[in-house]
Structures are given as C-alpha cells and as structure tokens.
C-alpha cells in the first residue's frame, strides 16, 4: 500500500441547478510534506462543516485502483488524483479489505477508519452527472474516512502500514451493505454498533434504525427509509 498523492482544496461557491453552495470537492495534488491536523490537512478545509468534516471525517481516502473503472464509466479520459475529492489517493486499501476501526500509519501520522463515503450532489455537480452519486454508491468503490489519532506529516510516495486490525472485521463494503439494506435486521445493526470506532453520525443513524426494528417486533422487517444522495439523508 502506498500514498500516491496528497490533495487539498479550499471552499468555493458553485451553482448547480437551482442551488448555490460552498464546496471543497475541487482538490489538487500538492508536492512535498503536508501537515496532518486533527480536523484536516494543511491547505484543506471542508466546504460545509455541518455535513462534512469534524474529527470523524478529517481525511478522505480513495484508491487509485478505482480510477480505470471510472474513466471508462464517465468517458472523460484520464482523471487526475483528487478527482473524487479525496485527500489521499492511495494504492490498495479496497473497500472489501479495509474495516472500520483499522489503524494505519502514513509518514509520521497515524489514522483510524471511521465510515464509508456516502456520495452526495456535489459529486454530481463536479462531473455534471445527476446519476453519478447513486452509481458511485452501487459500484462498491466508495473509499472511506480517517480520524487522526496522531498528528504528523505525509507526502506522496509514503508507504502505508497497517498498525492494527479491528477485531470485529466489519469491512467498508459490509457496512455500506447494511446501510443500503432498507430492511436490515437487528443482528446486522447490532454488529455495526459493536464497533467502537464507528463514526458518531453513522452510530446515531444505526441506533435509530435499531429502535425501529425493535418496535416492529420479532419476525417483522422494520420499515426503513431509502438512501438518498445527500450526507446521511433519508427520503
């Protein structure tokens, strides 16, 4: 596993459809060593801190291995690192291999996996493709967020080492499947909630769904609501 590129961006106002909003999805690669703080990288800031960012979403990670798929899907030619708004473009670290709670060292910083990405309308805006967020989610090529356990610095070419695997072994792909399952049962929800490292937002969402499942009674699939193309939103 290797860090291919470090990408940062500051918020800018964009208009898409009838909406104008701040976004930092437009990231660009930077050379040299980059400082990693508790909430973001030096030179980077989240566009809407109410739905992005915070300790549980300090750094977004995406594998360069997925780029060939998206270059074909989008028909847009070669994509530069940071194309999907990721802070760290890496090799390896596929969604079916990385688990919530796994800890990794890159450079002098140490990180912990907290949640998958849930693609929103800003991805649609960047590629002018309203169906992309749903395709992105269904593709299983989501990437994931890190919380920063130890601040430090990182740079392109750094080796990525796994320092600890979470004993629950709940992969990004598996928890995304639970998230997408409108009738996920108590056993699946409880499995997710047992992972201490799970982000606060996802924990609250699963706790709410577990309460609904309990209220529905044994043998009944609780009514849950369909995933929509916005951060932790249900319609």
Secondary structure by P-SEA (a helix, b strand, c coil): ccccccccccbbbbbcccbbbbbccbbbbbccbbbbccccccccccccccccccccccbbbbbccaaaaaaaaacccccccccccccccccccccccccccbbbbcccbbbbbcccccccccccccccccaaaaaaaaaccccccccccccccccccbbbbbcccccccccaaaaaaaaacccccaaaaaaaaacccccaaaaaaaaaaaaaaaaaccccccbbbbbcccccccc
